[in-house]
Amino acid sequence: MRDTQRKGNIPVSQAIASFTQMGYDIVLLLTESASYDLLVDIGLEIKRIQVRYCSSNSVDLRRVHSNSK
């Protein structure tokens, strides 16, 4: 496995663990072509989540809004 893939897998798995501990259902994608890494079912909505690597061992969950239009 390439180091860059491993670096990307670590925060995704940490995010999955964090959202699971919060009681949310997680949807994992079968492809890597999407602009997000996973989906989180928060009850009334499904949120698209893009996870970024950071050098610390903590998970920082933020809501980021981008309007490209």
PyMOL commands that place a pseudoatom at each C-alpha (Angstrom):
pseudoatom trace, name=CA, resn=MET, resi=1, chain=A, elem=C, hetatm=0, pos=[0.000, 0.000, 0.000]
pseudoatom trace, name=CA, resn=ARG, resi=2, chain=A, elem=C, hetatm=0, pos=[1.303, 3.442, -0.847]
pseudoatom trace, name=CA, resn=ASP, resi=3, chain=A, elem=C, hetatm=0, pos=[2.146, 5.762, 2.038]
pseudoatom trace, name=CA, resn=THR, resi=4, chain=A, elem=C, hetatm=0, pos=[-0.242, 8.429, 0.743]
pseudoatom trace, name=CA, resn=GLN, resi=5, chain=A, elem=C, hetatm=0, pos=[-3.119, 5.930, 0.739]
pseudoatom trace, name=CA, resn=ARG, resi=6, chain=A, elem=C, hetatm=0, pos=[-2.242, 4.854, 4.268]
pseudoatom trace, name=CA, resn=LYS, resi=7, chain=A, elem=C, hetatm=0, pos=[-2.116, 8.500, 5.386]
pseudoatom trace, name=CA, resn=GLY, resi=8, chain=A, elem=C, hetatm=0, pos=[-5.596, 8.990, 3.919]
pseudoatom trace, name=CA, resn=ASN, resi=9, chain=A, elem=C, hetatm=0, pos=[-7.012, 5.809, 5.457]
pseudoatom trace, name=CA, resn=ILE, resi=10, chain=A, elem=C, hetatm=0, pos=[-6.064, 6.770, 9.010]
pseudoatom trace, name=CA, resn=PRO, resi=11, chain=A, elem=C, hetatm=0, pos=[-8.257, 9.894, 9.344]
pseudoatom trace, name=CA, resn=VAL, resi=12, chain=A, elem=C, hetatm=0, pos=[-11.147, 8.249, 7.465]
pseudoatom trace, name=CA, resn=SER, resi=13, chain=A, elem=C, hetatm=0, pos=[-11.161, 5.353, 9.925]
pseudoatom trace, name=CA, resn=GLN, resi=14, chain=A, elem=C, hetatm=0, pos=[-10.943, 7.812, 12.836]
pseudoatom trace, name=CA, resn=ALA, resi=15, chain=A, elem=C, hetatm=0, pos=[-13.887, 9.789, 11.425]
pseudoatom trace, name=CA, resn=ILE, resi=16, chain=A, elem=C, hetatm=0, pos=[-15.908, 6.573, 11.042]
pseudoatom trace, name=CA, resn=ALA, resi=17, chain=A, elem=C, hetatm=0, pos=[-15.169, 5.705, 14.675]
pseudoatom trace, name=CA, resn=SER, resi=18, chain=A, elem=C, hetatm=0, pos=[-16.128, 9.203, 15.866]
pseudoatom trace, name=CA, resn=PHE, resi=19, chain=A, elem=C, hetatm=0, pos=[-19.430, 9.303, 13.964]
pseudoatom trace, name=CA, resn=THR, resi=20, chain=A, elem=C, hetatm=0, pos=[-20.251, 5.760, 15.128]
pseudoatom trace, name=CA, resn=GLN, resi=21, chain=A, elem=C, hetatm=0, pos=[-19.630, 6.770, 18.760]
pseudoatom trace, name=CA, resn=MET, resi=22, chain=A, elem=C, hetatm=0, pos=[-22.041, 9.683, 18.200]
pseudoatom trace, name=CA, resn=GLY, resi=23, chain=A, elem=C, hetatm=0, pos=[-24.688, 7.137, 17.203]
pseudoatom trace, name=CA, resn=TYR, resi=24, chain=A, elem=C, hetatm=0, pos=[-24.829, 7.900, 13.482]
pseudoatom trace, name=CA, resn=ASP, resi=25, chain=A, elem=C, hetatm=0, pos=[-25.016, 5.355, 10.674]
pseudoatom trace, name=CA, resn=ILE, resi=26, chain=A, elem=C, hetatm=0, pos=[-22.121, 5.426, 8.189]
pseudoatom trace, name=CA, resn=VAL, resi=27, chain=A, elem=C, hetatm=0, pos=[-22.266, 4.688, 4.459]
pseudoatom trace, name=CA, resn=LEU, resi=28, chain=A, elem=C, hetatm=0, pos=[-18.952, 3.714, 2.848]
pseudoatom trace, name=CA, resn=LEU, resi=29, chain=A, elem=C, hetatm=0, pos=[-18.348, 4.383, -0.852]
pseudoatom trace, name=CA, resn=LEU, resi=30, chain=A, elem=C, hetatm=0, pos=[-17.239, 1.695, -3.277]
pseudoatom trace, name=CA, resn=THR, resi=31, chain=A, elem=C, hetatm=0, pos=[-15.292, 4.058, -5.522]
pseudoatom trace, name=CA, resn=GLU, resi=32, chain=A, elem=C, hetatm=0, pos=[-12.811, 6.856, -4.951]
pseudoatom trace, name=CA, resn=SER, resi=33, chain=A, elem=C, hetatm=0, pos=[-14.125, 9.129, -7.698]
pseudoatom trace, name=CA, resn=ALA, resi=34, chain=A, elem=C, hetatm=0, pos=[-16.541, 11.074, -5.470]
pseudoatom trace, name=CA, resn=SER, resi=35, chain=A, elem=C, hetatm=0, pos=[-15.560, 14.418, -3.977]
pseudoatom trace, name=CA, resn=TYR, resi=36, chain=A, elem=C, hetatm=0, pos=[-16.326, 13.047, -0.503]
pseudoatom trace, name=CA, resn=ASP, resi=37, chain=A, elem=C, hetatm=0, pos=[-15.136, 10.059, 1.525]
pseudoatom trace, name=CA, resn=LEU, resi=38, chain=A, elem=C, hetatm=0, pos=[-18.251, 8.816, 3.298]
pseudoatom trace, name=CA, resn=LEU, resi=39, chain=A, elem=C, hetatm=0, pos=[-21.895, 9.541, 4.017]
pseudoatom trace, name=CA, resn=VAL, resi=40, chain=A, elem=C, hetatm=0, pos=[-23.312, 10.028, 7.501]
pseudoatom trace, name=CA, resn=ASP, resi=41, chain=A, elem=C, hetatm=0, pos=[-27.001, 9.388, 8.183]
pseudoatom trace, name=CA, resn=ILE, resi=42, chain=A, elem=C, hetatm=0, pos=[-27.946, 11.813, 10.953]
pseudoatom trace, name=CA, resn=GLY, resi=43, chain=A, elem=C, hetatm=0, pos=[-31.627, 10.900, 10.974]
pseudoatom trace, name=CA, resn=LEU, resi=44, chain=A, elem=C, hetatm=0, pos=[-33.442, 13.456, 8.843]
pseudoatom trace, name=CA, resn=GLU, resi=45, chain=A, elem=C, hetatm=0, pos=[-30.529, 14.067, 6.480]
pseudoatom trace, name=CA, resn=ILE, resi=46, chain=A, elem=C, hetatm=0, pos=[-27.575, 12.311, 4.919]
pseudoatom trace, name=CA, resn=LYS, resi=47, chain=A, elem=C, hetatm=0, pos=[-24.394, 14.390, 5.021]
pseudoatom trace, name=CA, resn=ARG, resi=48, chain=A, elem=C, hetatm=0, pos=[-21.463, 14.045, 2.618]
pseudoatom trace, name=CA, resn=ILE, resi=49, chain=A, elem=C, hetatm=0, pos=[-18.166, 14.023, 4.487]
pseudoatom trace, name=CA, resn=GLN, resi=50, chain=A, elem=C, hetatm=0, pos=[-14.736, 14.735, 3.062]
pseudoatom trace, name=CA, resn=VAL, resi=51, chain=A, elem=C, hetatm=0, pos=[-11.932, 13.838, 5.468]
pseudoatom trace, name=CA, resn=ARG, resi=52, chain=A, elem=C, hetatm=0, pos=[-8.569, 15.590, 5.440]
pseudoatom trace, name=CA, resn=TYR, resi=53, chain=A, elem=C, hetatm=0, pos=[-5.290, 14.297, 6.824]
pseudoatom trace, name=CA, resn=CYS, resi=54, chain=A, elem=C, hetatm=0, pos=[-3.673, 16.156, 9.686]
pseudoatom trace, name=CA, resn=SER, resi=55, chain=A, elem=C, hetatm=0, pos=[-0.511, 15.233, 11.527]
pseudoatom trace, name=CA, resn=SER, resi=56, chain=A, elem=C, hetatm=0, pos=[-2.079, 15.035, 15.000]
pseudoatom trace, name=CA, resn=ASN, resi=57, chain=A, elem=C, hetatm=0, pos=[-3.734, 11.914, 16.375]
pseudoatom trace, name=CA, resn=SER, resi=58, chain=A, elem=C, hetatm=0, pos=[-7.037, 13.678, 17.052]
pseudoatom trace, name=CA, resn=VAL, resi=59, chain=A, elem=C, hetatm=0, pos=[-10.123, 13.969, 14.891]
pseudoatom trace, name=CA, resn=ASP, resi=60, chain=A, elem=C, hetatm=0, pos=[-11.425, 17.481, 14.361]
pseudoatom trace, name=CA, resn=LEU, resi=61, chain=A, elem=C, hetatm=0, pos=[-14.968, 17.374, 12.977]
pseudoatom trace, name=CA, resn=ARG, resi=62, chain=A, elem=C, hetatm=0, pos=[-16.091, 20.542, 11.264]
pseudoatom trace, name=CA, resn=ARG, resi=63, chain=A, elem=C, hetatm=0, pos=[-18.897, 21.567, 9.016]
pseudoatom trace, name=CA, resn=VAL, resi=64, chain=A, elem=C, hetatm=0, pos=[-17.421, 23.187, 5.949]
pseudoatom trace, name=CA, resn=HIS, resi=65, chain=A, elem=C, hetatm=0, pos=[-19.616, 25.017, 3.459]
pseudoatom trace, name=CA, resn=SER, resi=66, chain=A, elem=C, hetatm=0, pos=[-18.414, 25.769, -0.025]
pseudoatom trace, name=CA, resn=ASN, resi=67, chain=A, elem=C, hetatm=0, pos=[-20.444, 27.459, -2.710]
pseudoatom trace, name=CA, resn=SER, resi=68, chain=A, elem=C, hetatm=0, pos=[-18.731, 27.138, -6.052]
pseudoatom trace, name=CA, resn=LYS, resi=69, chain=A, elem=C, hetatm=0, pos=[-21.525, 28.813, -8.024]
for i in range(1, 69): cmd.bond("trace and resi %d" % i, "trace and resi %d" % (i + 1))
show_as sticks, trace
zoom trace
